[in-house]
């Protein structure tokens, strides 16, 4: 990256594609509404555990470590303007914001959530500041879990733009703060996760046996597909609706085609939004081996076979879409994902509506698979 301005330009564009254009309102204290009665999910007369692998929150405390004159991405500008002139409220793990999260969970029938912070702070150039910011974020996540250990686990943050630091943060997060995994972007300021630069981080995750939750933070493509360009403009929030799953599709394809998953065969990697578009069209990558043999080099397995060693959230919007994902990758690889109540409020009911699943299959997708990956006891 030739300058901080170019660096932040990519970060701004990418993050805006996520549909997480936050406002200062999200950080302001709000009165708690009455908690709904907690929905309990049963299958075959048996109470089952439900776990949401995909949910986010943010902490105003980050502004205690970000210098007031530090350039921030566009999506953070409202908060920057607010907290550079007002007192910064401390995060309260038993305050109204958390109570609102719990109310959503109770209404949706979710026993537990794996909370993460998105987008990741890849816009922080200086390693020392990146270290402070990520440590604060992970400590706040740990506070949330400590206050509600029966409702939350944490997927920590990493400063992947500084891979050696990120590996250290992963060790600290698992061994000192109880992180059950880590959220990573689909790319890092335009660089693919499959690049050798990030092998240390992937090797550390494999060694620790910790989950990496791959969540897009903006499609960093090329030419007229760059965020903010006309093909992502117009009606339909295309940067989010198409751009996010497209980045996941590209990230997974590189991890497969560049041999990264061969190098790290025991990596526990979960792709947000049902793996993007790849599970619906992976067989095209297989056909490339015979159609374009000079451009599609053989791997240890056919490209589509690698999908069965990855994990996916259930953030698809019809029972048929979810059924197809399960058919492509297997029951054992799919978990509930909501991205908050707005995107997938019907996550539990959608699993229950998928045709052809056994009771054991539904129990696994609703919570059993996530419990195994995250080290959670399987009884609610």
Backbone torsions as a table, in degrees:
resi	resn	phi	psi	omega
1	UNK	NA	124.8	-171.7
2	UNK	-78.7	-22.7	-179.2
3	UNK	-156.7	159.9	176.8
4	UNK	-63.3	-33.3	-179.8
5	UNK	-61.8	-45.0	178.2
6	UNK	-64.7	-39.8	179.4
7	UNK	-58.0	-48.0	-177.7
8	UNK	-71.5	-28.2	177.2
9	UNK	-60.9	-44.0	177.6
10	UNK	-65.8	-44.1	-178.7
11	UNK	-61.8	-42.1	180.0
12	UNK	-62.5	-48.5	-177.0
13	UNK	-64.1	-45.0	-178.1
14	UNK	-62.0	-43.9	-175.7
15	UNK	-68.8	-35.8	178.8
16	UNK	-62.3	-25.8	179.0
17	UNK	-71.1	-16.6	-175.9
18	UNK	-74.8	-15.5	-175.8
19	UNK	74.9	21.0	179.9
20	UNK	-114.0	42.3	178.4
21	UNK	-72.8	91.8	-172.5
22	UNK	-78.3	163.1	173.2
23	UNK	-126.4	164.9	179.7
24	UNK	-61.5	-22.1	179.4
25	UNK	-56.4	-33.2	-176.9
26	UNK	-63.9	-20.7	-176.7
27	UNK	-101.0	-5.5	-175.9
28	UNK	-83.6	142.9	177.1
29	UNK	-59.4	137.0	177.2
30	UNK	-131.7	148.8	-180.0
31	UNK	-71.1	143.6	-177.6
32	UNK	-81.7	134.4	174.9
33	UNK	-82.2	159.7	177.5
34	UNK	-58.1	136.8	-179.6
35	UNK	-71.9	131.5	175.8
36	UNK	-71.0	161.2	175.6
37	UNK	-64.0	135.0	-175.9
38	UNK	-70.5	124.2	177.0
39	UNK	-76.9	128.5	176.7
40	UNK	-109.3	130.6	-175.2
41	UNK	-98.4	129.2	178.9
42	UNK	-127.4	146.4	175.4
43	UNK	-132.6	125.8	-178.3
44	UNK	60.1	32.2	-179.6
45	UNK	79.0	6.0	-177.6
46	UNK	-113.8	127.4	176.0
47	UNK	-66.2	128.8	-176.3
48	UNK	-121.3	154.3	179.8
49	UNK	-82.6	134.9	176.4
50	UNK	-119.6	131.3	-176.4
51	UNK	-132.8	127.2	177.4
52	UNK	-95.5	116.9	-177.2
53	UNK	-83.5	-12.0	-167.6
54	UNK	-132.8	95.1	176.3
55	UNK	-153.8	148.0	-172.9
56	UNK	-126.2	157.5	168.6
57	UNK	-152.4	168.5	179.1
58	UNK	-132.6	164.3	-176.9
59	UNK	-130.0	126.0	178.5
60	UNK	-65.4	-18.3	-177.4
61	UNK	-59.9	-18.7	-178.9
62	UNK	-59.8	-25.6	-177.3
63	UNK	-74.5	-5.6	174.9
64	UNK	-77.3	-19.6	-178.4
65	UNK	-113.1	-15.5	178.5
66	UNK	-83.5	119.4	179.4
67	UNK	-56.9	146.6	-174.4
68	UNK	-63.8	-26.1	-179.0
69	UNK	-100.8	13.4	-176.3
70	UNK	-79.7	131.2	179.2
71	UNK	-69.7	132.2	-177.3
72	UNK	-121.6	158.8	175.8
73	UNK	-62.5	160.8	-174.8
74	UNK	-58.7	-37.8	-176.2
75	UNK	-66.4	-19.7	179.3
76	UNK	-94.3	-6.0	-174.9
77	UNK	-59.9	-40.9	178.2
78	UNK	-59.2	-42.8	178.8
79	UNK	-67.3	-39.4	179.6
80	UNK	-60.5	-44.1	179.8
81	UNK	-63.7	-37.1	-179.1
82	UNK	-70.4	-50.9	-170.3
83	UNK	-89.5	1.4	168.8
84	UNK	-88.8	-8.2	-180.0
85	UNK	-123.8	-12.0	-177.4
86	UNK	-124.4	165.6	176.2
87	UNK	-65.2	143.8	-179.4
88	UNK	-92.7	114.0	-179.7
89	UNK	-69.8	139.8	176.9
90	UNK	-77.3	145.5	176.9
91	UNK	-66.7	132.4	177.9
92	UNK	-115.0	108.2	-177.1
93	UNK	-66.5	-8.1	175.4
94	UNK	-118.5	19.7	-177.5
95	UNK	-88.3	-175.8	-173.9
96	UNK	-62.5	-33.8	-179.7
97	UNK	-63.4	-43.9	179.3
98	UNK	-70.1	-37.3	177.6
99	UNK	-61.8	-34.9	176.9
100	UNK	-66.3	-40.4	175.5
101	UNK	-59.7	-45.4	-179.6
102	UNK	-65.0	-36.9	177.6
103	UNK	-63.0	-42.9	176.7
104	UNK	-60.2	-44.4	-179.6
105	UNK	-62.6	-44.4	180.0
106	UNK	-60.5	-42.0	-178.8
107	UNK	-67.5	-38.1	-176.2
108	UNK	-84.3	-9.0	-178.2
109	UNK	81.7	33.1	-179.8
110	UNK	-103.5	120.9	177.5
111	UNK	-76.2	-40.9	-175.3
112	UNK	-140.4	158.0	174.5
113	UNK	-135.2	140.5	168.8
114	UNK	-92.5	108.5	-174.7
115	UNK	-91.2	140.5	178.2
116	UNK	-141.7	168.8	-179.9
117	UNK	-111.0	124.3	-179.5
118	UNK	-138.9	138.3	1.8
119	UNK	-76.2	158.5	177.7
120	UNK	-71.8	158.3	-172.6
121	UNK	-85.9	55.6	-177.5
122	UNK	-75.6	-7.5	-180.0
123	UNK	-80.7	-7.7	-178.4
124	UNK	-83.2	115.0	-173.1
125	UNK	-79.6	-43.8	-173.1
126	UNK	-79.9	128.8	-179.4
127	UNK	-58.6	-39.2	-178.2
128	UNK	-63.8	-42.4	178.2
129	UNK	-68.3	-39.2	177.4
130	UNK	-61.7	-37.7	178.5
131	UNK	-64.4	-45.6	-179.6
132	UNK	-64.0	-43.8	-175.7
133	UNK	-66.3	-46.0	-179.4
134	UNK	-67.0	-39.9	178.5
135	UNK	-60.9	-42.5	178.7
136	UNK	-63.1	-45.5	-179.9
137	UNK	-60.2	-45.2	-177.6
138	UNK	-70.0	-34.6	176.5
139	UNK	-65.8	-38.8	178.5
140	UNK	-67.5	-40.1	174.7
141	UNK	-59.8	-40.7	178.8
142	UNK	-64.7	-35.8	176.4
143	UNK	-62.6	-43.0	178.5
144	UNK	-59.4	-46.6	-178.9
145	UNK	-65.0	-40.9	-179.4
146	UNK	-63.3	-33.6	-179.9
147	UNK	-77.7	-25.8	-176.5
148	UNK	-139.2	63.1	-173.8
149	UNK	-65.7	-19.0	178.7
150	UNK	-89.3	-3.6	-177.0
151	UNK	-120.9	-25.6	-174.2
152	UNK	-132.3	146.4	159.7
153	UNK	-126.3	167.8	-173.1
154	UNK	-119.4	137.1	166.5
155	UNK	-107.5	109.3	-170.2
156	UNK	-74.7	174.6	177.3
157	UNK	-96.9	157.8	175.8
158	UNK	-140.1	145.5	173.7
159	UNK	-92.8	75.7	-174.8
160	UNK	-65.0	-18.4	176.3
161	UNK	-66.4	-14.4	175.3
162	UNK	-125.2	84.7	-168.3
163	UNK	-58.9	-39.3	179.5
164	UNK	-63.8	-43.6	176.3
165	UNK	-62.2	-41.7	-179.3
166	UNK	-61.3	-39.8	177.6
167	UNK	-63.8	-39.0	177.0
168	UNK	-65.2	-41.8	179.5
169	UNK	-63.5	-35.3	178.8
170	UNK	-65.7	-45.6	177.5
171	UNK	-59.0	-47.8	-179.7
172	UNK	-63.8	-42.1	-178.0
173	UNK	-62.3	-43.1	-178.7
174	UNK	-73.0	-47.6	-169.5
175	UNK	-84.1	-26.6	-176.6
176	UNK	-112.3	-29.5	-173.2
177	UNK	-112.8	-2.4	175.4
178	UNK	73.6	24.7	177.0
179	UNK	-63.2	138.0	178.5
180	UNK	-95.6	-3.4	179.9
181	UNK	172.2	-171.4	-176.6
182	UNK	-146.0	140.4	173.1
183	UNK	-83.7	134.7	173.5
184	UNK	-129.2	150.7	177.7
185	UNK	-75.1	166.8	177.4
186	UNK	-74.1	-16.3	173.7
187	UNK	-156.8	169.0	-177.3
188	UNK	-125.5	95.7	-179.9
189	UNK	52.8	44.0	176.9
190	UNK	91.4	-7.1	-179.9
191	UNK	-98.3	139.5	-178.4
192	UNK	-76.6	144.0	178.5
193	UNK	-62.8	-22.2	-179.0
194	UNK	-74.5	-12.1	-177.5
195	UNK	-64.1	150.1	-177.5
196	UNK	-60.4	-23.5	178.1
197	UNK	-55.7	-31.1	-174.5
198	UNK	-103.7	6.6	-178.7
199	UNK	-63.0	-34.8	178.6
200	UNK	-59.9	-42.6	-179.3
201	UNK	-66.1	-45.1	-179.8
202	UNK	-65.1	-39.1	177.8
203	UNK	-64.3	-38.8	179.0
204	UNK	-65.8	-42.4	177.9
205	UNK	-62.6	-42.0	179.2
206	UNK	-64.6	-42.2	179.8
207	UNK	-64.6	-41.1	-179.7
208	UNK	-77.9	-15.6	-176.6
209	UNK	68.8	27.5	-176.1
210	UNK	-99.2	149.7	-175.9
211	UNK	-78.4	139.6	168.2
212	UNK	-109.6	123.0	179.8
213	UNK	-101.5	107.8	-175.1
214	UNK	-85.6	114.2	-178.0
215	UNK	-125.3	124.4	-179.5
216	UNK	-64.9	148.6	175.0
217	UNK	-131.7	28.3	176.5
218	UNK	128.0	137.3	-176.4
219	UNK	-80.1	106.4	178.0
220	UNK	-94.3	72.3	-179.6
221	UNK	-88.8	-136.0	-179.3
222	UNK	-146.6	164.2	175.7
223	UNK	58.3	-134.4	-174.4
224	UNK	-80.3	4.3	174.0
225	UNK	-95.0	1.9	176.9
226	UNK	-64.2	143.7	176.8
227	UNK	-52.9	141.4	179.5
228	UNK	89.3	-10.5	178.9
229	UNK	-85.8	165.0	-170.4
230	UNK	-55.9	-34.3	-174.2
231	UNK	-70.6	-15.5	172.2
232	UNK	-103.9	7.2	179.0
233	UNK	-90.9	-168.1	177.9
234	UNK	78.0	-166.7	-176.7
235	UNK	-74.6	152.2	170.2
236	UNK	105.0	4.4	179.1
237	UNK	48.3	51.0	-171.9
238	UNK	-64.7	-30.8	179.0
239	UNK	-59.7	-34.5	177.3
240	UNK	-86.4	-54.4	-170.8
241	UNK	-63.2	-40.3	178.4
242	UNK	-102.9	-42.2	-173.6
243	UNK	-61.6	-42.9	-178.3
244	UNK	-64.2	-54.2	177.7
245	UNK	-63.9	-26.4	177.7
246	UNK	-67.8	-41.3	177.8
247	UNK	-64.3	-40.6	177.0
248	UNK	-60.9	-42.0	178.8
249	UNK	-59.5	-44.5	-179.6
250	UNK	-68.4	-43.0	-179.4
251	UNK	-60.8	-47.3	179.5
252	UNK	-64.1	-39.5	-179.4
253	UNK	-62.9	-41.2	176.7
254	UNK	-66.0	-42.1	179.0
255	UNK	-60.3	-34.3	177.3
256	UNK	-77.6	-57.4	-170.2
257	UNK	-70.8	-27.1	178.9
258	UNK	-84.9	2.6	176.5
259	UNK	81.3	9.3	-176.7
260	UNK	-66.6	-39.4	179.1
261	UNK	-71.9	-23.0	170.9
262	UNK	-70.2	-38.1	179.9
263	UNK	-69.7	-33.8	-178.0
264	UNK	-125.1	71.2	-172.8
265	UNK	-69.0	-18.8	-178.3
266	UNK	-102.5	12.4	178.3
267	UNK	-65.4	132.6	176.7
268	UNK	-97.3	103.4	-174.1
269	UNK	-126.4	124.1	178.2
270	UNK	-112.8	128.1	-179.0
271	UNK	-98.6	128.5	178.5
272	UNK	-68.9	163.1	173.7
273	UNK	57.2	40.8	176.6
274	UNK	64.9	22.4	-179.7
275	UNK	81.1	15.9	-178.9
276	UNK	69.1	-143.1	-177.5
277	UNK	-89.9	-11.8	-170.4
278	UNK	-61.2	-45.1	-178.5
279	UNK	-61.2	-18.7	179.6
280	UNK	-86.4	-10.5	-172.9
281	UNK	-147.7	22.7	-175.1
282	UNK	-65.2	-26.7	-178.4
283	UNK	-64.0	-21.9	175.3
284	UNK	-63.6	-35.7	176.5
285	UNK	-65.2	-35.5	176.2
286	UNK	-64.7	-44.5	-176.9
287	UNK	-66.0	-26.3	179.1
288	UNK	-59.4	-28.9	-178.2
289	UNK	-61.1	-32.9	179.4
290	UNK	-99.1	-28.5	-178.4
291	UNK	-77.3	-41.4	179.8
292	UNK	-129.4	67.5	-173.6
293	UNK	-62.7	-24.3	179.3
294	UNK	-75.9	-24.4	-176.3
295	UNK	-104.1	-16.8	-177.0
296	UNK	-119.1	94.0	-175.2
297	UNK	-78.5	142.4	179.5
298	UNK	-63.3	146.2	174.0
299	UNK	-110.8	-172.8	178.0
300	UNK	-68.7	-25.4	177.6
301	UNK	-136.1	169.0	170.5
302	UNK	-64.9	145.5	-176.4
303	UNK	-51.7	-41.4	-177.3
304	UNK	-66.1	-23.8	-179.2
305	UNK	-67.3	-27.0	-179.3
306	UNK	-66.9	-23.4	179.1
307	UNK	-60.5	-26.2	-176.5
308	UNK	-79.8	-6.7	175.1
309	UNK	-104.8	1.3	175.4
310	UNK	-101.3	167.9	177.9
311	UNK	-118.0	160.3	-173.5
312	UNK	-145.1	147.2	169.4
313	UNK	-86.9	170.8	-173.2
314	UNK	-96.2	24.7	-173.1
315	UNK	-78.2	63.5	170.8
316	UNK	-120.7	158.9	-162.2
317	UNK	-113.7	10.2	172.6
318	UNK	-141.0	151.7	174.5
319	UNK	-58.2	-34.5	179.8
320	UNK	-67.5	-40.5	176.6
321	UNK	-61.2	-42.5	178.4
322	UNK	-68.3	-37.7	177.5
323	UNK	-59.9	-41.8	-178.9
324	UNK	-65.8	-42.9	177.3
325	UNK	-57.5	-46.8	-179.8
326	UNK	-61.4	-39.9	179.4
327	UNK	-64.1	-33.3	-178.1
328	UNK	-79.8	-36.7	-170.1
329	UNK	-115.7	-19.2	-179.5
330	UNK	103.1	147.2	-178.8
331	UNK	-57.5	-38.1	-173.3
332	UNK	-68.4	-9.5	-173.6
333	UNK	-104.7	3.3	-172.0
334	UNK	-118.5	138.9	-179.9
335	UNK	-136.9	158.8	175.4
336	UNK	-62.8	137.3	170.0
337	UNK	-140.1	132.1	-178.2
338	UNK	-112.3	-29.1	-171.7
339	UNK	57.7	30.3	-174.2
340	UNK	92.3	165.6	-174.2
341	UNK	-64.0	-28.7	-173.3
342	UNK	-65.6	-43.1	-174.0
343	UNK	-78.9	-43.6	-170.2
344	UNK	-140.4	57.0	-178.0
345	UNK	-60.8	-27.9	-175.8
346	UNK	-95.9	26.5	-172.8
347	UNK	-57.0	-45.1	-178.9
348	UNK	-66.5	-47.7	-177.9
349	UNK	-63.9	-32.6	179.4
350	UNK	-66.9	-39.4	175.8
351	UNK	-63.0	-43.1	-179.9
352	UNK	-64.2	-23.6	-176.2
353	UNK	-92.3	-7.4	-179.2
354	UNK	-66.4	125.5	-178.5
355	UNK	-73.2	147.8	171.1
356	UNK	86.5	-0.3	179.6
357	UNK	-86.5	143.5	172.7
358	UNK	-81.9	168.9	175.3
359	UNK	-58.8	-41.1	179.9
360	UNK	-63.2	-38.0	177.6
361	UNK	-62.1	-46.1	-177.6
362	UNK	-65.7	-40.3	178.4
363	UNK	-61.4	-40.1	179.8
364	UNK	-64.9	-46.1	-177.0
365	UNK	-70.5	-39.0	-178.1
366	UNK	-65.9	-30.5	-178.1
367	UNK	-168.5	-24.8	-175.0
368	UNK	-63.3	-42.7	-179.7
369	UNK	-64.7	-45.4	179.9
370	UNK	-65.7	-38.2	178.8
371	UNK	-60.3	-40.8	179.2
372	UNK	-65.7	-45.5	-178.1
373	UNK	-67.6	-37.0	-173.5
374	UNK	-98.2	-0.4	178.7
375	UNK	70.5	41.5	179.5
376	UNK	-107.2	139.0	177.4
377	UNK	-61.9	143.4	-167.9
378	UNK	-83.6	-4.2	179.0
379	UNK	-98.4	135.9	179.7
380	UNK	-70.3	NA	NA
